[in-house]
Amino acid sequence: MVTELRAAFPPFSGEDFALYLHRVPGTYTFLGVRAPGALLTTSYPHFPDFSPDERAIGVGLRATAGWIAERTRAPRDLPDRSTLRSG
């Protein structure tokens, strides 16, 4: 089952990837890996009881392959590299 969520994700509230997305088109995706009925903390990589449901790997792989196929089928205008600033 795939569910799309649009909300803040507290364990990674300091993530700065959004800064990259201001310069280059992209996406940041969380792949849910909690087994049905398992404790919530088993799905957080930085918790000691992290125990992912490895069946999620196939879901993530298929989703990523689909996104790549979509992007290569209909190329989008990317910003000119000369407009990207460093630092």
C-alpha positions, 0 to 999 in steps of 0.5 A: 500500500502506498500513502502520500503524506504532506506534513512535517516529519519531526525526527528530521526537522533540521534537514536542509535538503530544501535549500538544494531544491531552491536551486535545482529541481528535485524531490525528497521522499520518505519511504515508510518501512514499518511492518504492520503492527510494529512499534513506530520506533522500529521505522526510525533509522536513528532509534536503537530498535530500528527494524525495517520491513525489507519488503518496502525496498521493492516499493521504493525501487519501483517508485523511483524507477517510475519517477525517473521514467516520467522525467526522461519521457517529458524533459523539463526545462532545468535552470541554466547552470550559470545562474546557480550560485555556490555557497 
